[in-house]
């Protein structure tokens, strides 16, 4: 997003945080309702254009939203969407992207409130690894001919009872309504939002052998010192990794001797 859309989304994120700070707001319910509005505006292009038309008064657009959503969603959700349409958007589709992001953030907030955010982060990462290594599963989840209900049922059989409810909701929405994104890109976006929720940076660590708890702590501390922010380690094992370890933080990759240097720094810090 650029310009006006970025500012509008930032303001909406602040309003969402303020709402979910209240114990009276059910963050999971809010996520589901925002997702439903996302689906509506993604489908109804003409309505989306009306709600983002800069020639229309913001209050008039907010009143239209209130009439459309009355009785369909909670007053909290309707008010949040009304605030969105009062803002200016660079493109009409940016409004839908923003609603989708707010829905995902609300679900991650629900996980955080129950102490499950760490589990959700790890489950999203693991699910991505499973999909990338299983071509048949990926094909089934991205099959354009398959119905949303069929994909939901497949995910329920895979994740139901094995993953946190927030993970299942996030992945199901992504798979059943990809909105032009690849499954991998969508999962990466969700992982970044989860890390941002904790104001952490995600480091994908691939090692030739599993790391011990001590190694994990030392590596996490060394990376946190290097990047100046708390780190969340997504761990993977690949016997063929060059140099014994590969660390990726955003677009930056550290492997081989550089990874050894980080471990050395961590050992010095621990001693």
C-alpha positions as CSV (number, residue, x, y, z in Angstrom):
1,X,0.0,0.0,0.0
2,X,1.1,3.5,-0.6
3,X,0.2,7.1,0.5
4,X,-3.3,7.5,1.8
5,X,-4.0,3.7,2.0
6,X,-1.0,3.1,4.2
7,X,-2.0,5.9,6.6
8,X,-5.6,4.6,6.6
9,X,-4.5,1.1,7.5
10,X,-2.2,2.4,10.3
11,X,-5.0,4.3,11.8
12,X,-7.3,1.3,11.6
13,X,-4.7,-0.9,13.3
14,X,-4.5,1.6,16.1
15,X,-8.3,1.5,16.5
16,X,-8.3,-2.4,16.4
17,X,-5.6,-2.5,19.1
18,X,-7.7,-0.1,21.3
19,X,-10.8,-2.3,20.8
20,X,-9.1,-5.6,21.6
21,X,-7.4,-4.1,24.7
22,X,-10.9,-4.2,26.1
23,X,-11.9,-7.5,27.8
24,X,-15.5,-6.9,26.6
25,X,-14.5,-7.4,22.9
26,X,-14.2,-11.0,21.6
27,X,-11.2,-10.8,19.3
28,X,-12.0,-14.1,17.6
29,X,-15.6,-13.1,16.9
30,X,-14.3,-9.7,15.6
31,X,-11.9,-11.6,13.3
32,X,-14.6,-13.7,11.9
33,X,-16.9,-10.8,11.2
34,X,-14.1,-8.7,9.6
35,X,-13.4,-11.7,7.4
36,X,-17.0,-11.9,6.3
37,X,-17.0,-8.2,5.4
38,X,-13.8,-8.8,3.5
39,X,-15.4,-11.5,1.5
40,X,-18.4,-9.3,0.8
41,X,-16.4,-6.4,-0.5
42,X,-14.1,-8.7,-2.5
43,X,-17.1,-10.1,-4.2
44,X,-19.1,-6.8,-4.7
45,X,-16.8,-4.7,-6.8
46,X,-19.3,-1.9,-7.3
47,X,-20.0,-1.6,-3.6
48,X,-16.3,-1.4,-2.9
49,X,-15.9,1.4,-5.4
50,X,-18.7,3.4,-3.8
51,X,-17.2,3.0,-0.4
52,X,-13.8,4.2,-1.6
53,X,-15.0,6.9,-3.9
54,X,-13.2,10.1,-2.8
55,X,-16.0,12.2,-4.3
56,X,-18.4,10.8,-1.7
57,X,-18.6,12.3,1.8
58,X,-17.0,10.0,4.4
59,X,-20.0,10.3,6.7
60,X,-22.3,9.2,4.0
61,X,-20.2,6.2,3.3
62,X,-20.1,5.3,7.0
63,X,-23.9,5.5,7.2
64,X,-24.2,3.2,4.2
65,X,-22.0,0.7,6.0
66,X,-24.1,0.9,9.1
67,X,-27.3,0.2,7.1
68,X,-25.7,-2.7,5.2
69,X,-24.2,-4.4,8.3
70,X,-27.0,-3.8,10.8
71,X,-28.0,-7.1,12.3
72,X,-25.3,-8.9,10.4
73,X,-22.3,-8.2,12.6
74,X,-21.7,-6.7,16.0
75,X,-21.8,-2.9,16.5
76,X,-18.0,-3.0,17.2
77,X,-17.3,-4.5,13.8
78,X,-19.7,-2.1,12.1
79,X,-18.1,0.9,13.8
80,X,-14.6,-0.3,12.8
81,X,-15.6,-0.7,9.1
82,X,-17.3,2.6,9.2
83,X,-14.1,4.2,10.3
84,X,-12.3,2.5,7.4
85,X,-14.6,3.9,4.8
86,X,-14.3,7.4,6.2
87,X,-10.6,7.2,5.3
88,X,-9.2,7.9,1.9
89,X,-7.8,5.0,-0.1
90,X,-5.4,5.1,-3.0
91,X,-7.1,2.1,-4.7
92,X,-10.5,0.5,-3.9
93,X,-8.9,-2.9,-3.5
94,X,-6.7,-1.5,-0.7
95,X,-9.8,-1.4,1.5
96,X,-10.3,-5.1,1.1
97,X,-6.6,-5.8,1.8
98,X,-6.8,-3.7,4.9
99,X,-10.0,-5.5,6.2
100,X,-8.3,-8.9,5.6
101,X,-5.2,-7.8,7.5
102,X,-7.3,-6.6,10.4
103,X,-9.2,-9.9,10.5
104,X,-5.9,-11.8,10.7
105,X,-4.5,-9.4,13.3
106,X,-7.6,-9.9,15.4
107,X,-7.2,-13.7,15.3
108,X,-3.6,-13.4,16.3
109,X,-4.6,-11.1,19.1
110,X,-7.1,-13.7,20.2
111,X,-4.3,-16.2,20.3
112,X,-2.1,-13.8,22.2
113,X,-4.8,-13.3,24.8
114,X,-5.0,-17.0,25.5
115,X,-1.2,-17.4,25.6
116,X,-1.2,-19.4,22.3
117,X,0.6,-16.9,20.0
118,X,3.9,-18.8,20.2
119,X,2.1,-22.0,19.2
120,X,0.3,-20.3,16.3
121,X,3.6,-18.9,15.0
122,X,5.2,-22.3,15.1
123,X,2.2,-24.1,13.6
124,X,2.0,-21.6,10.6
125,X,5.7,-22.2,10.0
126,X,5.4,-26.0,10.2
127,X,2.3,-26.0,8.0
128,X,4.2,-24.1,5.4
129,X,7.0,-26.7,5.5
130,X,4.6,-29.5,5.2
131,X,2.9,-27.9,2.1
132,X,6.2,-27.2,0.4
133,X,7.3,-30.8,0.8
134,X,4.1,-32.4,-0.2
135,X,3.1,-31.6,-3.8
136,X,-0.1,-33.6,-3.7
137,X,-1.3,-31.7,-0.6
138,X,-0.4,-28.4,-2.2
139,X,-2.2,-29.3,-5.3
140,X,-5.3,-30.2,-3.4
141,X,-5.3,-27.0,-1.4
142,X,-4.7,-24.7,-4.4
143,X,-7.0,-26.6,-6.9
144,X,-9.3,-23.9,-8.4
145,X,-11.9,-26.5,-9.2
146,X,-12.2,-27.7,-5.6
147,X,-15.0,-26.1,-3.6
148,X,-14.3,-24.0,-0.5
149,X,-16.2,-26.5,1.6
150,X,-14.0,-29.4,0.3
151,X,-10.8,-27.5,1.1
152,X,-12.2,-26.6,4.6
153,X,-12.9,-30.2,5.3
154,X,-9.4,-31.3,4.2
155,X,-7.9,-28.7,6.5
156,X,-10.2,-29.8,9.3
157,X,-8.9,-33.3,8.9
158,X,-5.3,-32.1,8.9
159,X,-5.5,-29.4,11.7
160,X,-8.5,-30.1,13.7
161,X,-7.5,-31.0,17.3
162,X,-3.8,-30.9,16.3
163,X,-3.4,-27.1,15.9
164,X,-4.7,-24.0,17.8
165,X,-8.1,-22.9,16.7
166,X,-6.6,-19.5,15.6
167,X,-4.2,-21.4,13.3
168,X,-7.0,-23.4,11.8
169,X,-9.1,-20.3,11.1
170,X,-6.2,-18.3,9.6
171,X,-5.1,-21.1,7.3
172,X,-8.7,-22.0,6.3
173,X,-9.4,-18.4,5.3
174,X,-6.1,-18.2,3.3
175,X,-6.8,-21.5,1.5
176,X,-10.5,-20.9,0.7
177,X,-10.0,-17.2,-0.2
178,X,-6.5,-16.7,-1.5
179,X,-7.4,-13.5,-3.4
180,X,-4.7,-14.0,-6.0
181,X,-1.8,-14.9,-3.7
182,X,0.2,-18.1,-3.7
183,X,-0.3,-20.3,-0.6
184,X,3.4,-19.8,0.3
185,X,3.1,-16.0,0.1
186,X,0.0,-16.0,2.2
187,X,1.6,-18.1,4.9
188,X,4.7,-15.9,4.9
189,X,2.5,-12.9,5.4
190,X,0.7,-14.5,8.3
191,X,4.0,-15.4,9.9
192,X,5.2,-11.8,9.6
193,X,2.0,-10.5,11.2
194,X,2.4,-13.0,14.0
195,X,5.9,-11.8,14.6
196,X,4.9,-8.2,14.4
197,X,2.3,-8.9,17.0
198,X,5.1,-9.5,19.5
199,X,7.3,-6.9,17.9
200,X,9.7,-9.6,17.0
201,X,11.8,-10.5,14.0
202,X,11.4,-14.0,12.6
203,X,14.7,-15.9,11.9
204,X,14.3,-19.1,9.9
205,X,17.1,-21.4,11.1
206,X,17.9,-24.5,9.1
207,X,20.5,-26.7,10.7
208,X,22.1,-30.0,9.7
209,X,21.1,-31.5,13.1
210,X,18.5,-30.4,15.7
211,X,19.7,-27.7,18.0
212,X,19.8,-28.2,21.7
213,X,17.9,-25.9,24.0
214,X,21.1,-24.3,25.0
215,X,22.1,-23.7,21.4
216,X,18.6,-22.2,20.7
217,X,18.9,-19.8,23.6
218,X,22.5,-18.7,22.6
219,X,21.6,-18.3,18.9
220,X,18.4,-16.3,19.8
221,X,20.4,-14.0,22.1
222,X,23.2,-13.5,19.6
223,X,20.7,-12.6,16.8
224,X,18.7,-10.3,19.1
225,X,22.0,-8.5,19.9
226,X,22.9,-8.4,16.2
227,X,19.5,-7.0,15.0
228,X,18.6,-5.0,18.1
229,X,15.2,-6.7,18.4
230,X,13.8,-9.8,20.1
231,X,13.9,-12.8,17.7
232,X,11.6,-15.7,17.1
233,X,13.3,-18.7,15.8
234,X,11.5,-21.0,13.3
235,X,13.6,-24.2,13.3
236,X,14.0,-26.7,10.6
237,X,16.4,-29.6,10.0
238,X,18.1,-30.3,6.7
239,X,21.2,-32.7,6.8
240,X,22.4,-31.2,3.5
241,X,22.6,-27.6,4.7
242,X,25.9,-25.9,3.8
243,X,28.2,-25.1,6.7
244,X,25.9,-26.9,9.2
245,X,23.5,-24.0,9.6
246,X,21.6,-21.4,7.6
247,X,19.9,-18.4,9.2
248,X,17.5,-16.2,7.2
249,X,16.2,-12.9,8.6
250,X,14.0,-11.2,6.0
251,X,15.9,-11.1,2.8
252,X,19.3,-11.5,4.6
253,X,20.9,-15.0,4.7
254,X,23.6,-16.0,7.0
255,X,25.2,-19.4,6.5
256,X,28.3,-21.4,6.9
257,X,31.2,-19.6,8.6
258,X,29.0,-16.6,9.4
259,X,26.6,-18.8,11.3
260,X,29.6,-20.2,13.2
261,X,30.6,-16.7,14.1
262,X,27.2,-16.0,15.5
263,X,27.4,-19.1,17.6
264,X,30.8,-18.1,18.8
265,X,29.5,-14.7,19.8
266,X,26.6,-16.4,21.7
267,X,29.0,-18.7,23.5
268,X,31.1,-15.7,24.6
269,X,28.0,-14.0,25.8
270,X,27.0,-17.0,27.9
271,X,30.4,-17.5,29.4
